[in-house]
Amino acid sequence: MRLFKKIQCLAFVIGFATCSEAQQQSIMVGAEQTSTYLPLIEGKRVAIVTNHSALVNNVHLVDTLMTLGVDIVKVMAPEHGFRGDRSDGAEITDSRDTKTNLPVVSIYGKTKKPTPAMLSDVDVVLFDIQDVGVRFFTFISTMHYVMEACAENNKPIIVLDRPNPNGMYVDGPVLDSAYRSFVGMHRIPLVHGLTVGELAEMINGEGWLKGGVQCDLTVISVKNYDHSTTYDLPVKPSPNLPNDLAVRLYPSLALFEGTVISIGRGTYEPFLQFGHPSMKDIFAHSFTPRSIPGMSKYPPLEGVTCYGQSFKNADFEPGFTLEYLLGVYEKFEDRQNFFKPYFHKLTGQSSTMEQIKAGLTEKEIRASWEKDLIAYKSLRKKYLLYDDFE
């Protein structure tokens, strides 16, 4: 049985842990180590790729660096925007931040890769975004494109690393390159077991950037962290991951997004429940999706009561499972219309859908992933910056 080192936090705000003094002292994220990376950006024009999650002791990194006199010329905003308050899938537009008066340049929407013009007045790029360790969480795709742009325009990039809250295991199918998309760009498993810093090293080292180019990459590692650590996030990493439990459930429940089943977008408990109008006679739990600006403006099944299962009070250890997906598919009446083409992008291949339709068990489906997972785990070891869970 795998043992996990749990970092305990004493209070909870908005469902996320407000870390105790002991945790604050034990974990030092990359952004907190200003004495290490300030010499690399001193006197230089800096662009920061970041969002609301880039906190250092509850103060945003941008505010900290501006106080220290760093010349920040722009913020580059990923999905959900600089302040993390834009609905899922909403196009991010160029703007000016009202708090700092900094220009905010969108790299989510029509432009996902920084252009030469965006980098023309920049000497160095900082990247600081909290990831959750799942292949289809789009911030790692944004990092890929930023690294590629930096390589092509001879700009160094510094990744300020943060712990991976799902970093204590590796699981799921490895991406088939035929299904490469913005929600799956790399030949990694659904749960990849890397921090963004480690993944950046892998992307660079394996020549995964366009044309095999490599960027001038520096990773500021997290201190006092390893992959056996269960890390509680100080703030929700995106609008629809409301607490630590949702982050742990995300790898398993997100596959429902490739089906007709709702995972609670349009409620204040997304990724803590699932449901569908047709399952009234199967499940007692119910919810009705509504438009919630800043979270989900146009949620699936809006205004329709859905019946399913709630995990709000569940005791869910980190892990990935097909149990819920297989269970619902087995009970669902209209199986012919259960899946959507998007399911292939989430799983990163076509075989999982076909295996489910053929009635294979989770054990049988997992067996088909094993060869690729073994190869990936071997590759992963080359790029680990922290002690592993095994």
Order of alpha helices (4+ residues) and beta strands (2+ residues): beta-beta-beta-alpha-alpha-beta-beta-beta-alpha-beta-beta-beta-alpha-beta-alpha-beta-beta-beta-alpha-beta-beta-alpha-beta-beta-beta-alpha-alpha-alpha-alpha-alpha
